[in-house]
Amino acid sequence: MPGRGIPYPAGDPDLPPPAEQAWRRRLVQRALEAVTTAIERPTIFDVREEAHA
């Protein structure tokens, strides 16, 4: 599951605090979805909001 990048894997310092908190929440939600999903082939769980909609 890709994060923001190597220096900031679980956050985005370019976002204002409320937006970064929302981004981190989506990251955790997607991570929980990833560990509870049975997969049969390589799968990418995208954190971007538009990808999850």
HELIX and SHEET records of a PDB file:
HELIX    1   1 PRO A   17  VAL A   35  1                                  19    
HELIX    2   2 GLU A   49  HIS A   52  1                                   4    
END                                                                             
